[in-house]
């Protein structure tokens, strides 16, 4: 199934990226999958923080918090 908008990337590039993801990320290498997930998640978070900054908001990454207590509070 083709999930691209015409004109953004051509079909050869699209299929190459999908093939790379299928062959490298989702095979039998859980360490690589985890590392790639962390990289991708970090880039997504950075993009969200930069978008917030562009709207005049201040944000930053959080570490060292108790996830269970946050879940209970919210």
C-alpha positions, 0 to 999 in steps of 0.5 A: 500500500502506497502511503505517500503524497505524490511529489514529495518523494518518488516511489523508488525512494519510498520503497527503499526506505520501507525495505530498509526498515523492514530488513534492518529494524524489524528483524531478529535484532531486539537491541537494534530495535530498542536503540532505533526506537530511542533515537526516533522517540528522542528526535520526535520529542525534540521536534515537539519541544522546538514547535512549542518554543516556536509558539512561545512555550518553554519545555524540556526533557524530563528524566528521574521522575517516578512514572507510577506517581505521575500516572496516579496524579494524572 
